[in-house]
């Protein structure tokens, strides 16, 4: 990563990409990330356009292949020092990389999107989205449901799990909004979308990561400021020392129960570490 960072500094007009086969491979490069990538602008007024591809998705492949520690990157975000994205469509990926080169300034780009979306049957984009589209920091629900009872906010591939369950059950009163770029947040776009849902009775942040490794701690105070009169529920895995379980069967069961809790409102079994706001970690 140190070599790629230096190359990006020397060749600012090139698209320089460092990719981890799995997101957790970046953990041993934390010194480079902290000392240079996230802080060089503030320390030395030098920045780069390096791109870090960190496939982090919880795929049931065990704790060593499930984590790029999104919360760690979001905790380092300040003063527009880096960009953190979790892209869910091919067109979004294309426009994010194109924007990275075309912009008149350079900032490191951290991409959390997992490789499983390369073969996901729902993760597709029409040609028009590439040709005439642009990068969207936040994606509203494409179904635009008219009467929304519950607003579900998320980031990443868990969106497709929830859409599939929603469609299979014919549910038309739940809107799912995706945060494609978590930092910097486009507040104008966020207000534009959320203004459609001011009358909802339920709001939930849903993530597949453990509570201490996803975007929840970053999003929590923001969402409270945007909806001061609402209770913002958290639906996801609880606090954990390990990024993920080593059991594929348990992973699938947890993932199913997270999605069913978010979309179907099912009660979560006591032995599954899924928490709502205010609950203690198990």
Rosetta blueprint (number, residue, H / E / L):
1 X L
2 X H
3 X H
4 X H
5 X H
6 X H
7 X H
8 X H
9 X H
10 X H
11 X L
12 X L
13 X L
14 X L
15 X L
16 X L
17 X E
18 X E
19 X E
20 X E
21 X L
22 X L
23 X H
24 X H
25 X H
26 X H
27 X H
28 X H
29 X H
30 X H
31 X H
32 X H
33 X H
34 X H
35 X H
36 X H
37 X H
38 X L
39 X L
40 X H
41 X H
42 X H
43 X H
44 X H
45 X L
46 X L
47 X L
48 X L
49 X L
50 X L
51 X E
52 X E
53 X E
54 X E
55 X L
56 X L
57 X L
58 X L
59 X L
60 X L
61 X L
62 X L
63 X H
64 X H
65 X H
66 X L
67 X L
68 X L
69 X L
70 X H
71 X H
72 X H
73 X H
74 X H
75 X H
76 X L
77 X L
78 X L
79 X L
80 X L
81 X L
82 X E
83 X E
84 X E
85 X E
86 X L
87 X L
88 X L
89 X L
90 X H
91 X H
92 X H
93 X H
94 X H
95 X H
96 X H
97 X H
98 X H
99 X H
100 X H
101 X H
102 X H
103 X L
104 X L
105 X L
106 X L
107 X L
108 X E
109 X E
110 X E
111 X E
112 X L
113 X L
114 X L
115 X H
116 X H
117 X H
118 X H
119 X H
120 X L
121 X L
122 X L
123 X L
124 X L
125 X L
126 X L
127 X H
128 X H
129 X H
130 X H
131 X H
132 X L
133 X L
134 X L
135 X L
136 X L
137 X L
138 X E
139 X E
140 X L
141 X L
142 X L
143 X L
144 X L
145 X L
146 X L
147 X L
148 X L
149 X L
150 X E
151 X E
152 X E
153 X E
154 X E
155 X L
156 X L
157 X L
158 X H
159 X H
160 X H
161 X H
162 X H
163 X H
164 X H
165 X H
166 X H
167 X H
168 X H
169 X L
170 X L
171 X L
172 X L
173 X L
174 X E
175 X E
176 X E
177 X E
178 X E
179 X E
180 X L
181 X E
182 X E
183 X E
184 X L
185 X L
186 X L
187 X H
188 X H
189 X H
190 X H
191 X H
192 X H
193 X H
194 X H
195 X H
196 X H
197 X H
198 X L
199 X L
200 X L
201 X L
202 X E
203 X E
204 X E
205 X E
206 X E
207 X L
208 X L
209 X L
210 X L
211 X L
212 X L
213 X L
214 X L
215 X L
216 X H
217 X H
218 X H
219 X H
220 X H
221 X H
222 X H
223 X H
224 X H
225 X H
226 X H
227 X L
228 X L
229 X L
230 X L
231 X L
232 X E
233 X E
234 X E
235 X E
236 X L
237 X E
238 X L
239 X L
240 X L
241 X L
242 X L
243 X L
244 X L
245 X L
246 X L
247 X L
248 X H
249 X H
250 X H
251 X H
252 X H
253 X H
254 X H
255 X H
256 X H
257 X H
258 X H
259 X H
260 X H
261 X H
262 X H
263 X H
264 X L
265 X L
266 X L
267 X L
268 X L
269 X L
270 X L
271 X L
272 X L
273 X L
274 X E
275 X L
276 X L
277 X L
278 X L
279 X L
280 X L
281 X L
282 X L
